[in-house]
Amino acid sequence: MKTDVAIVGAGPAGLSAALYLARRGLGVVVLDEYFRAGGRLAGQLYENPKKPPGQRLWDGKAIAEKLSGDVKKAGATILTGVSVWEIAPGSGVFISGGPCQKIAAKAVLIATGAAERAMPVEGWTIPGVMSAGAAQVFANVHGVLPGRKVVMAGIDPLSITVAGELKKAGVEVVGIFLPPPGILAGSSGLPQWVIGELSRSADMAPGTFLKMAGKLFGGSYREVGARLCSLAPANIWGIPLHLRKAVIRVEGEEQVDSVLTARISHDGKIEQEDCRIEADAVCLSGGLYPLTDLIAAAGCPLVSMPGLGGMVPLHGPLLQTQSKGVFLAGSVTGIEGAPVAIAQGHLAGVSIAAFLGRLGKGNRHELDRAVEMVGQAREESPLKFYPGADGARKELAALWDRWKINSAGGNYA
């Protein structure tokens, strides 16, 4: 199969890019291994307090359905249930499970999104234990509740958001707890780190106390906040938020029936076992990281950027990579929310159109406007997933500029 652009990933970034390119008259094929388009976008349902009244509801499922429908109407092809196992820059992508073995393309966009970090807890293989993202998909996409009484282990923007969504779906969320402290949990098991997480999600907090606490005890005051935080839980959407208690064991024979919690010191050490809590499901949240499996196959180097979620591909301001004709968009460039991914997808579409010579005169203006739209989406986003994201992006830009200076042909977009 031949096309102008092959897009790997039918999430918000990939669909947004496909829509722009298809409306430009370019041939576009979107590939995704899931059985339906939308990616993580399809499971999201929350309110954005930074938006004007009447525009605050973010219904990811409805947005995903509209995006995929518009992409098809524009003439692009979406192939789901297809696995991409190799990317050959300048040639195309090799697939399995589709109508052919190779998609020959002039340009490739990698928009593979993010994956959840495993959060091991003793007993986590018992049926009824799942990731927070899986519970989100069950409830919001398939209309299946993950359980009647659910415990959330892990306190971060994802777990807080999913807990609220589960409660709206009719689940009794017994509480949100820290993960068991230790080397596997890392900083996510430290109360002072969690205070920092609250500071990045303060605008999403559904109460004056959490908004003030998150903003007051962020940054250099995290340790103070951790010391002052009492063992009594805070309250979020009517759900107890335990900043000084952790789930240390999941219990049950054939399925989850309870969890054991422990009190945690301000610096993340187990002080004593606390109590046993009845539950029939446990959601584990260890955060997200960029899904970069295909990046190396495309010849794109990866760099470590903790502020963006881990290893990310080196790329330029127009989402171009060192491999000519290979572009990126979405959380594969760093963990951010779906609105940012959609804006990045549009930017990638404009950048690819420029690369293929399909913008014509005045293309710089359209590219600049697309870059501005990404910045605006970041400012309006209520979720900040990792500290130091702005600094990490600046560091990444400096690395890209250094590569351009030291390598001929680096500036081709």
HUWO-V385426 format. One record per residue. N is the residue number from 1. PSI is psi as a letter, one per 30 degrees, with the letter a starting at -180 (999 if undefined). BURIAL is + if it has 9 or more other C-alpha atoms within 8 Angstrom, else -. Layout:
# HUWO-V385426
n=N psi=PSI burial=BURIAL
n=N psi=PSI burial=BURIAL
This chain:
# HUWO-V385426
n=1 psi=k burial=-
n=2 psi=k burial=-
n=3 psi=l burial=+
n=4 psi=e burial=+
n=5 psi=k burial=+
n=6 psi=k burial=+
n=7 psi=k burial=+
n=8 psi=j burial=+
n=9 psi=j burial=+
n=10 psi=h burial=+
n=11 psi=a burial=+
n=12 psi=e burial=+
n=13 psi=e burial=+
n=14 psi=e burial=+
n=15 psi=e burial=+
n=16 psi=e burial=+
n=17 psi=e burial=+
n=18 psi=e burial=+
n=19 psi=e burial=+
n=20 psi=e burial=+
n=21 psi=e burial=+
n=22 psi=e burial=+
n=23 psi=f burial=+
n=24 psi=f burial=-
n=25 psi=g burial=-
n=26 psi=k burial=+
n=27 psi=k burial=+
n=28 psi=k burial=+
n=29 psi=k burial=+
n=30 psi=k burial=+
n=31 psi=k burial=+
n=32 psi=k burial=+
n=33 psi=f burial=+
n=34 psi=l burial=+
n=35 psi=f burial=-
n=36 psi=l burial=-
n=37 psi=l burial=+
n=38 psi=f burial=+
n=39 psi=b burial=+
n=40 psi=f burial=-
n=41 psi=e burial=+
n=42 psi=f burial=+
n=43 psi=g burial=+
n=44 psi=k burial=+
n=45 psi=j burial=+
n=46 psi=l burial=+
n=47 psi=k burial=-
n=48 psi=j burial=+
n=49 psi=f burial=+
n=50 psi=f burial=+
n=51 psi=l burial=-
n=52 psi=l burial=-
n=53 psi=k burial=-
n=54 psi=f burial=-
n=55 psi=g burial=-
n=56 psi=f burial=+
n=57 psi=k burial=+
n=58 psi=j burial=+
n=59 psi=j burial=+
n=60 psi=e burial=+
n=61 psi=e burial=+
n=62 psi=e burial=-
n=63 psi=e burial=+
n=64 psi=e burial=+
n=65 psi=e burial=+
n=66 psi=e burial=-
n=67 psi=e burial=+
n=68 psi=e burial=+
n=69 psi=e burial=-
n=70 psi=e burial=+
n=71 psi=e burial=+
n=72 psi=e burial=+
n=73 psi=e burial=-
n=74 psi=f burial=+
n=75 psi=g burial=+
n=76 psi=l burial=+
n=77 psi=k burial=+
n=78 psi=j burial=+
n=79 psi=j burial=+
n=80 psi=l burial=+
n=81 psi=g burial=+
n=82 psi=k burial=+
n=83 psi=k burial=+
n=84 psi=k burial=+
n=85 psi=f burial=+
n=86 psi=k burial=+
n=87 psi=k burial=+
n=88 psi=j burial=+
n=89 psi=k burial=+
n=90 psi=f burial=+
n=91 psi=e burial=-
n=92 psi=a burial=+
n=93 psi=k burial=+
n=94 psi=k burial=+
n=95 psi=l burial=+
n=96 psi=k burial=+
n=97 psi=g burial=-
n=98 psi=a burial=+
n=99 psi=f burial=-
n=100 psi=l burial=-
n=101 psi=f burial=-
n=102 psi=k burial=+
n=103 psi=j burial=+
n=104 psi=k burial=+
n=105 psi=k burial=+
n=106 psi=f burial=+
n=107 psi=l burial=+
n=108 psi=k burial=+
n=109 psi=k burial=+
n=110 psi=j burial=+
n=111 psi=h burial=+
n=112 psi=f burial=+
n=113 psi=b burial=+
n=114 psi=l burial=+
n=115 psi=l burial=-
n=116 psi=k burial=+
n=117 psi=k burial=+
n=118 psi=k burial=-
n=119 psi=i burial=+
n=120 psi=k burial=-
n=121 psi=k burial=+
n=122 psi=k burial=-
n=123 psi=g burial=-
n=124 psi=f burial=-
n=125 psi=f burial=-
n=126 psi=k burial=+
n=127 psi=k burial=-
n=128 psi=f burial=+
n=129 psi=k burial=+
n=130 psi=l burial=+
n=131 psi=l burial=+
n=132 psi=e burial=+
n=133 psi=e burial=+
n=134 psi=e burial=-
n=135 psi=e burial=+
n=136 psi=e burial=+
n=137 psi=e burial=+
n=138 psi=e burial=+
n=139 psi=e burial=+
n=140 psi=f burial=+
n=141 psi=e burial=+
n=142 psi=f burial=-
n=143 psi=g burial=-
n=144 psi=k burial=-
n=145 psi=k burial=+
n=146 psi=f burial=+
n=147 psi=l burial=+
n=148 psi=e burial=+
n=149 psi=j burial=+
n=150 psi=k burial=+
n=151 psi=k burial=+
n=152 psi=k burial=+
n=153 psi=j burial=+
n=154 psi=k burial=+
n=155 psi=j burial=+
n=156 psi=l burial=+
n=157 psi=e burial=+
n=158 psi=e burial=+
n=159 psi=e burial=+
n=160 psi=e burial=+
n=161 psi=e burial=+
n=162 psi=e burial=+
n=163 psi=e burial=+
n=164 psi=e burial=+
n=165 psi=e burial=+
n=166 psi=e burial=+
n=167 psi=e burial=+
n=168 psi=f burial=-
n=169 psi=f burial=+
n=170 psi=g burial=-
n=171 psi=k burial=+
n=172 psi=j burial=+
n=173 psi=j burial=+
n=174 psi=e burial=+
n=175 psi=l burial=+
n=176 psi=k burial=+
n=177 psi=l burial=+
n=178 psi=l burial=+
n=179 psi=l burial=+
n=180 psi=k burial=+
n=181 psi=l burial=+
n=182 psi=a burial=-
n=183 psi=e burial=-
n=184 psi=e burial=-
n=185 psi=f burial=+
n=186 psi=b burial=+
n=187 psi=f burial=-
n=188 psi=f burial=+
n=189 psi=g burial=+
n=190 psi=k burial=+
n=191 psi=e burial=+
n=192 psi=e burial=+
n=193 psi=e burial=+
n=194 psi=e burial=+
n=195 psi=e burial=+
n=196 psi=e burial=+
n=197 psi=e burial=+
n=198 psi=e burial=+
n=199 psi=e burial=+
n=200 psi=f burial=+
n=201 psi=g burial=+
n=202 psi=e burial=+
n=203 psi=f burial=+
n=204 psi=f burial=+
n=205 psi=k burial=+
n=206 psi=h burial=-
n=207 psi=l burial=-
n=208 psi=e burial=-
n=209 psi=e burial=-
n=210 psi=e burial=+
n=211 psi=e burial=+
n=212 psi=e burial=+
n=213 psi=e burial=+
n=214 psi=e burial=+
n=215 psi=e burial=+
n=216 psi=e burial=-
n=217 psi=g burial=+
n=218 psi=l burial=+
n=219 psi=b burial=-
n=220 psi=f burial=-
n=221 psi=g burial=+
n=222 psi=e burial=+
n=223 psi=e burial=+
n=224 psi=e burial=+
n=225 psi=e burial=+
n=226 psi=e burial=+
n=227 psi=e burial=-
n=228 psi=f burial=-
n=229 psi=k burial=-
n=230 psi=l burial=-
n=231 psi=f burial=+
n=232 psi=k burial=-
n=233 psi=l burial=+
n=234 psi=l burial=+
n=235 psi=k burial=-
n=236 psi=j burial=+
n=237 psi=g burial=-
n=238 psi=g burial=-
n=239 psi=k burial=+
n=240 psi=k burial=+
n=241 psi=j burial=+
n=242 psi=j burial=+
n=243 psi=f burial=+
n=244 psi=g burial=+
n=245 psi=k burial=+
n=246 psi=k burial=+
n=247 psi=j burial=+
n=248 psi=f burial=+
n=249 psi=k burial=+
n=250 psi=k burial=+
n=251 psi=l burial=+
n=252 psi=l burial=+
n=253 psi=d burial=-
n=254 psi=f burial=-
n=255 psi=l burial=+
n=256 psi=k burial=+
n=257 psi=f burial=+
n=258 psi=l burial=+
n=259 psi=l burial=+
n=260 psi=k burial=+
n=261 psi=l burial=+
n=262 psi=l burial=+
n=263 psi=k burial=+
n=264 psi=k burial=+
n=265 psi=l burial=+
n=266 psi=f burial=+
n=267 psi=g burial=+
n=268 psi=g burial=+
n=269 psi=k burial=-
n=270 psi=k burial=+
n=271 psi=e burial=-
n=272 psi=l burial=-
n=273 psi=k burial=+
n=274 psi=d burial=-
n=275 psi=l burial=-
n=276 psi=k burial=-
n=277 psi=k burial=-
n=278 psi=k burial=-
n=279 psi=l burial=+
n=280 psi=g burial=+
n=281 psi=k burial=+
n=282 psi=k burial=+
n=283 psi=k burial=+
n=284 psi=k burial=+
n=285 psi=j burial=+
n=286 psi=g burial=+
n=287 psi=a burial=-
n=288 psi=l burial=+
n=289 psi=l burial=+
n=290 psi=k burial=+
n=291 psi=j burial=+
n=292 psi=g burial=+
n=293 psi=e burial=-
n=294 psi=f burial=+
n=295 psi=e burial=+
n=296 psi=e burial=+
n=297 psi=f burial=+
n=298 psi=g burial=+
n=299 psi=g burial=+
n=300 psi=k burial=+
n=301 psi=l burial=+
n=302 psi=k burial=+
n=303 psi=k burial=-
n=304 psi=j burial=-
n=305 psi=i burial=+
n=306 psi=e burial=+
n=307 psi=f burial=+
n=308 psi=g burial=+
n=309 psi=f burial=+
n=310 psi=b burial=+
n=311 psi=k burial=+
n=312 psi=l burial=+
n=313 psi=k burial=+
n=314 psi=k burial=+
n=315 psi=l burial=+
n=316 psi=l burial=+
n=317 psi=f burial=-
n=318 psi=g burial=+
n=319 psi=g burial=+
n=320 psi=l burial=+
n=321 psi=l burial=+
n=322 psi=f burial=+
n=323 psi=j burial=+
n=324 psi=k burial=+
n=325 psi=g burial=+
n=326 psi=k burial=+
n=327 psi=l burial=+
n=328 psi=l burial=+
n=329 psi=l burial=+
n=330 psi=a burial=+
n=331 psi=f burial=+
n=332 psi=f burial=+
n=333 psi=f burial=+
n=334 psi=k burial=+
n=335 psi=j burial=+
n=336 psi=l burial=+
n=337 psi=l burial=+
n=338 psi=e burial=+
n=339 psi=e burial=+
n=340 psi=e burial=+
n=341 psi=e burial=+
n=342 psi=e burial=+
n=343 psi=e burial=+
n=344 psi=e burial=+
n=345 psi=e burial=+
n=346 psi=e burial=+
n=347 psi=e burial=+
n=348 psi=e burial=+
n=349 psi=e burial=+
n=350 psi=e burial=+
n=351 psi=e burial=+
n=352 psi=e burial=+
n=353 psi=e burial=+
n=354 psi=e burial=+
n=355 psi=e burial=+
n=356 psi=g burial=-
n=357 psi=h burial=-
n=358 psi=g burial=-
n=359 psi=e burial=+
n=360 psi=a burial=-
n=361 psi=k burial=-
n=362 psi=g burial=-
n=363 psi=f burial=+
n=364 psi=e burial=-
n=365 psi=e burial=-
n=366 psi=e burial=+
n=367 psi=e burial=+
n=368 psi=e burial=-
n=369 psi=e burial=-
n=370 psi=e burial=+
n=371 psi=e burial=+
n=372 psi=e burial=-
n=373 psi=e burial=+
n=374 psi=e burial=+
n=375 psi=e burial=-
n=376 psi=e burial=-
n=377 psi=e burial=+
n=378 psi=e burial=-
n=379 psi=e burial=-
n=380 psi=f burial=-
n=381 psi=k burial=+
n=382 psi=f burial=+
n=383 psi=k burial=+
n=384 psi=j burial=+
n=385 psi=e burial=+
n=386 psi=k burial=+
n=387 psi=l burial=-
n=388 psi=g burial=-
n=389 psi=e burial=+
n=390 psi=e burial=-
n=391 psi=e burial=-
n=392 psi=e burial=+
n=393 psi=e burial=+
n=394 psi=e burial=-
n=395 psi=e burial=-
n=396 psi=e burial=+
n=397 psi=e burial=+
n=398 psi=e burial=-
n=399 psi=e burial=+
n=400 psi=e burial=+
n=401 psi=e burial=-
n=402 psi=e burial=-
n=403 psi=e burial=+
n=404 psi=e burial=+
n=405 psi=e burial=-
n=406 psi=f burial=-
n=407 psi=k burial=-
n=408 psi=k burial=-
n=409 psi=g burial=-
n=410 psi=f burial=-
n=411 psi=i burial=-
n=412 psi=f burial=-
n=413 psi=999 burial=-
